[in-house]
């Protein structure tokens, strides 16, 4: 089987790039996959020989957009599966390039970036058309699927959650936290970027409430501070307002090993995402990473976190935009270490169930099933 992927980036320092690289690398290792190519704007240092750069800035330049369609059309003739890892622009590029060629087309729905174009006047109809032309639309969470189906009538959607590199996190020195922890409570958030959708304006005041009972609390917030400079200023104002200057620390650009150490040092993981229009948490891989490290997670209802966290089993879900309920959830876990430990152990089991070796097999099942309709892969009859 030969697969052609399309994605904006393969750079692991961004959420889209990391997601793309995870899928590409894990699918590439599956039995029966003969060849993989990736058409992308940003290779991000990726060493896959067949990562082909497309013309950049296609969102702002329609000439480049159609140049990309023609380039993609040339490549996809040689492949059995065309897999676009978003709806716009790459799902639409792939659908246009596939006209008359009729390769099997898969488009992923990965959250916000799959939904936002549907609410825009020009992109919306074209992206809806692309989703309808796909053989399958693979949604990263039930919430993402729900939002997609609100906007376009489809009967080709399947939910396949994000996978986690379980071994990478679980194999870290398990006694690290016991040997290195001081007499303090530690909360960790990892958000990719410090932006409003991640709900830090809710979690910081909640930590202010928790501090009244646990004055030595430390709250580490990991994420780029360049995404929304005004929001970061607002957050620093909240830190001062709630007298948290010695309790809250912003960190960014951490090497993987340092980040994993923080997971193990933490008593719990906290990310209370909020929906802002069509901008929402598509899934929340960080909840699974925390689980792989045996840490209970706190997230919010009405977003993709509902797939990543099993409420009262692997962590706790709270209403969005609710500072008091968020504080109560943190206090519940601090006050009940036995419960926190149980949820963390369950989170570890769930992360193992959602490890990439298992998730990649689900992708392979989809590929094989849609190809079986024609019964041929690279001119070989499927048995």
N, C-alpha and C positions, 0 to 999 in steps of 0.2 A: 504494500500500500504506500502511495506517495501523497504527501500532504503539503499544501501551500498555505502558510499562515500569513495574515495581514494584521499589523498592529502599529500604533503610533510610535512605540518605543520598546526597547529591550533594556533600558537603563534601570537597574534595581533601586536607584535612589528616588524613584517616583513610583506611586502606586500602580499606574497603568503599565509601566515598564516591568515592574516586578511581577505583576500578575501574568503578563505576556511571557516573560522568561520562564516562570514556573511551569506554565502549560507546555511551552515548546520543549523545554529540557526533559520533562517527564514523559511527554508523548514520544519524543525521539527514542527513548529507551525501551519502548514497548515492543514485544515480539510481533512480527508481521509488518512493522514500519520499515520500509526500505529506504525512504528518502524524505527529508524535510527541508523546506525552504521557507525563509521569512522575508516578507516584503515590509519594510519599515522606514520611518523617517530618522530614527535615532538608534544606532546599534549599541550605544552606551558601553563600549569596550567589549561587547560580546564576541566570543571567538568562534562562533559557528561560521564555517566557511561559506555557507549559503545563506547569508543575511544580506539582502540586496537593499540598498538605499533608494527610496523613492524621492521625488521632488518634494521639498518641504513647503510649508505655508499654503497648503492647498485649500484651507478654510477661507483664506483671504484672496486667493488667486484662482479664478475659474480656469485659466489657461493651464496652470499646473495640475488642477484637478483632472482635466480630461487627458493631459499627458500621462498622468498616473493610471487612468483607466486603460489607455492603450498599452502601457507597459505591463500592467497586470494581465491584460488579455493575452499578451505574448507568452507569459510564464504559465498561466493556469492550464494551457492546453496539454501540458506534460504531466498533470497531477490528477489524482482520483478525487481528492477532497480539497475544497477551498474553504478555509476556516478564518473568518474575519472576527477579531476579538473585540469589536465594538460595532454599534449600528451606524454611526456617522463619525467620520467619513468612510471608514474602511468597509463596512457592510454594504454601503451604497456603491462604492467603487467596485467591489467584488461582484455585486449583482449586475451592474452595468457591463462590466467586462465579460460576464458569463452569458450575455445574450447571444443566442445562436450556438454556443459551445455546450451548454447544458451539463456542466460538471455539477457534482453534488456540493451544495452550498450550505454552510453552517455559519450562523452569526451568534455571537455571545451578547447577552444583556448583563452588564456588569454593575448596574446601579445608576447613579445620577447621570453619568455620561451616555447611558443608553436611553434615558428618558427626556433630558433637556431638549434635544433636537426636535422631539415630537411636538413640543409646545411652541415651536417657532414657525412663522408663516411659510418660508420657502423650504427650509430643511425638513419640516414636518411631513408633508405629503411624500417627499422623495424617500425619507427614511422609512415611513410606513410601507411604501412599495417594496423597499428592500427586504424588510422583515417578512412580508408576504411571499416574496420570491424564494426565501430560504427554505431548504428542506427541513431544518430544525433551528429553533432559536433557543439557546441554552442560557437560562437565567441563573444568576449567581445565588439568588435567594427567593423564597416564596413572596416576600414583599416586593422585590424587583419585578417578578412575574405579574403580581397584582397590579402594580403601577403601569406596566406595559400594556396589559390587557384592558385597562381603563381607557387607553388612548387609541388602541388599534385592535380590531377583531382578528384573532389568530387561533388556529387549532394545531399549531406546530411547536408549542413551547414545552420545554422540559426543565426542571430545576436540578442543577448540579452545583452544589456548594463549592466554594474555594477549598483547595487542599492546603495542608500545612506540612512543612518539612519536620515531621515529628522527631526523627532521629537527631537532627541538629540541635533541638532544644532539650529533649529528654535525656540525651546522653551526656549533657553537661554535668560537671561534678555535683552530685546530688547533695553532698554535705556542705556545699559552699556557703549557703545562707546561715547554717548553724554555726560555722566557724567564724564568720565575718560580721554577723549582725550585732549591732549595739542595742542598748536598752531603749528602743524607740519603735514606734509604729510607722510602717512605710507603705505608702500608696503610690502606685505607678500608673501613668497614662502614656500611651504611645499613639500619636495621631497623624504621623506622616508630615502634616503641616499644621501650624497653629491657626486654624480657621474656624469660623463661627459654627459651622455644621458639627464640629467635634464636641461642642458643649462645654468648653473650658470655663465659660462665664457662669455655668451652673456648678461645675465641680469645685471651683476655687471657693466660692462662698460656702458650699457644703463642708469643705475642709475647715473653714473658719468656725462652723458650728461644732464640728467634731473636736477641734482643738480645745474647746472648753473642758472636755473630759480627758483628752489625751494631749496635753500641752507639748509633748516631745514629738508629735507627729511630723513626718517628713513626706512631702508630696513632690515627686519627680515627674515633670511634664516633658516628654521627649518629642521633638518635632521641629521642622524648619520654621524659623521666625520671619521668613521673607515673603510668605504667601499673602499675608494681609497685615501690613505694618500697623494700620490703625487699630486693628483688633488686638494686636500684641500690646499696644499702648493702653487699651481699655483693660486688658488683663492685669497689667502692672498696676493700674489704678485700683483694681479690686484687691490685689495683694496688699496694697497699702491700707485700703479701707478696712480690711478685716485683720490687720496687724499680723500678716503672714510672711513678712520679709525674711524671717529666719526659718520658715517652714516650707516654702514653695521654691523650687528650683527649676528653671528652664534649661534644657539640654538639647543639643542638636548635633548632627553628623557623627553619631556614635558608631564605632566599629561593632560588628555583630557580637563579638565576644563580650564587649562592655555592656551592650544592651541585654544580652542573656543574663549576665551577672545581676543586672537590676531586676529582671523578672524574678530571679531566685531570692534576692534580698527583700523583695516586696512581700507584705502580708496579703495584699490583694491588688487586683487590677481594676482600674476605673476608667470608663469612657462612656459618658452619658450623652450620646449624640442627639442632635435635634434636627427635625425636618425644617427646611427653609424653602418654601415653594416646592419646586421639583428637585431641589438639592437634598439628598438624604444619604444615610449610611447604607450602602448596597449589601454589605455582609459584615465585615469586620474581622479580617484575618487575625488581628492582634488578640482577639479573645481566645482563639485557638492556640496561639503562641503561649499565652499565659497558662492555658490549660495544660499544654505540653510540659510546662515547668511546674505543674501541680499547684497553680495558684487560682483561687476563685475569682470570677470576673463579675463586675457590675456594669450593666448596659441598660438600654431603654427599650420600651415597647414601641410598636408601630414603625419599625425599620428592619433592616436586614439582621440586626443583632439578635432578633428572635430565632434565627436559624443557627447562629453561632453559640448562643447561650441557651441551655435548657433551664428555665426558671425553677429555682429551688432544688435543682439537681447538680448543675455545674457552676451555677452562679445565681445572681439575682437580677431581675429586670424591674425598673422603676419607670413611672410616667415621665415623659419628656418635660423639660423646662420646670422641674420640680426640685428646688434646692433642698427643701425639708426632707422629702422622701429619699433623696440621694444621701443626705447626711444620715438618715435613719438606717439605710442599707449598710453604709460603712460601719456605723456603730454596732449594728447587729452582728457583723462578722468579727469586729474587734472584741466585742463582749462575749462571743461564743466561739472560742478557738477550735472546739471540737467540730462545730458546724463548718467553719472555714476550712478545716482540714478535710472533712468529708467531701465538700463541694470541690475542693482542689483535686482530690483523688479521682472523683468522677469526671472532672474536666480533663484530667490526664488520659483516662480511658476514651473519652469522646474524641480528643485530639488524635489518639492512635487510630480510632475508627475512621477519621477523616484525613489520614496521612495521604500524601500524594501518590504512593504506590497503589492505594485503593481508588482514589478519585480518578487517576489516569485510566484505570481499567473501565470506568464508567464512560469516559470519552471514547475509548476504543469500541465499546459495545455500540455506541451511537454510530460511529463510522461504519462499522461492519453491517449494522442493520440497514442503514440507508443505501449502502452499496449493494446489498443482497437483492434489492428491488430489481436491479439490472443483472445481478449475478456475475459481474465481471470486474476484476481488478487488474489493471494493466494487461488486458487481454488474457488473463488467466481465469478460468471458470472457478467460482467458489464452490467448494464441496459442501 
